[in-house]
């Protein structure tokens, strides 16, 4: 691991408050690897050998069943995945692959579990991150079950606009459709259906012509759309 990678990792909420000696123990067996795009890093059903930290690039989490595949999330720097499988020493419930050239830190799962046993600050941070992940899963489930496909797209756009009137989707449309539990054809129809509410999507570029109209249609809720809650 490069020395200049360590401070960024140390500042992650998961590691920020743990004792320095325990942090050094944790990263002693770690290493960094650079992967090209479309490389599968972990496979659904395999045992968790490492806790992964994305420090450059992006990684897609996905799941498969009966010849069907769905996008679960996209992980961007600097973030960990998949913590629950590491702590439980359990099989992965998702697979992961790189979307672009990515640098990933691999922490041996055994070392993570060992430090979890005796570093109280680290244990609290693990519980906090797992709780945040659980709440994220609940929010996403509520969105899929309570909103129509057009409402899901509208709220996705609002969440990613961050006050901008023009921005890039940052994700291929077929992957966005999968994440929102839509077919590509349904996504195309939803994009057209949002035009009366002041939204134009040309390729990957989103233009919001009337934020008020979009907000009134989408009816965002902090109990679904606030990732910090």
HUKAQUI-V880962 format. One record per pair of residues at least 12 apart in sequence whose ideal C-beta (glycine too) atoms are under 7 Angstrom apart, sorted by sequence separation. I is the first residue (numbers start at 1). GAP is how many residues later the second one is. D is the distance in whole Angstrom. If there is no record, write none. Layout:
i:gap:d
I:GAP:D
I:GAP:D
This chain:
i:gap:d
61:12:5
82:12:6
143:12:7
198:12:3
10:13:6
197:13:7
60:14:5
61:14:6
173:14:6
81:15:6
198:15:5
199:15:6
58:16:6
59:16:4
197:16:5
198:16:6
58:17:7
197:17:5
41:18:7
58:18:5
44:19:6
44:20:6
61:20:6
89:20:7
197:20:5
6:21:7
54:21:5
56:21:6
54:22:7
55:22:5
59:22:7
72:22:5
54:23:5
55:23:5
86:23:4
54:24:7
89:24:7
156:24:6
53:25:7
54:25:5
1:26:7
86:26:5
87:26:6
5:27:6
53:27:5
153:27:6
52:28:7
152:28:5
1:29:6
51:29:6
52:29:5
87:29:6
1:30:6
2:30:7
1:31:5
63:31:5
149:31:7
51:32:6
62:32:6
63:32:7
61:33:5
62:33:6
149:33:5
51:35:4
61:35:5
169:35:5
60:36:7
168:36:5
48:37:4
59:37:5
60:37:6
144:37:5
149:37:5
153:37:5
168:37:6
169:37:6
48:38:5
59:38:7
59:39:6
60:39:5
87:39:6
166:39:7
167:39:6
59:40:7
150:40:5
154:40:6
166:40:7
48:41:7
57:41:6
58:41:5
149:41:5
153:41:7
166:41:5
48:42:7
58:42:6
157:42:6
165:42:7
57:43:5
59:43:6
83:43:7
150:43:5
165:43:5
9:44:6
47:44:6
48:44:6
57:44:6
58:44:6
150:44:7
46:45:6
57:45:3
45:46:5
46:46:6
56:46:6
57:46:6
83:46:6
84:46:6
8:47:7
45:47:7
56:47:4
83:47:6
161:47:6
44:48:6
54:48:6
55:48:5
43:49:7
44:49:7
55:49:7
84:49:7
157:49:6
5:50:6
42:50:5
44:50:6
54:50:6
55:50:6
44:51:4
53:51:7
43:52:5
52:52:5
53:52:4
42:53:6
42:54:5
52:54:6
53:54:7
40:55:6
41:55:5
41:56:6
50:56:4
51:56:4
158:56:7
40:57:5
41:57:7
50:57:6
158:57:7
39:58:6
50:58:6
51:58:6
38:59:6
39:59:5
50:59:6
38:60:6
49:60:6
154:60:6
158:60:6
37:61:5
48:61:5
51:61:5
36:62:7
37:62:6
158:62:6
35:63:5
37:63:5
41:63:7
154:63:6
155:63:5
37:64:6
154:64:4
36:65:6
155:65:6
12:66:6
14:66:6
159:66:6
34:67:7
35:67:5
151:67:6
34:69:5
35:69:6
8:70:6
155:70:6
32:71:6
33:71:6
32:73:5
33:73:7
30:75:6
31:75:6
30:76:6
30:77:5
29:79:5
27:80:7
26:81:6
143:81:5
29:82:5
142:82:5
26:85:6
139:85:5
25:86:7
26:86:7
26:89:5
25:90:6
136:91:7
22:93:5
9:96:6
22:97:4
74:97:7
5:100:7
19:100:6
22:100:7
18:101:5
18:103:5
1:104:7
17:104:4
18:104:4
71:104:5
71:107:4
17:108:6
70:108:5
71:108:4
14:111:5
13:112:6
14:112:7
14:115:6
60:115:7
13:116:7
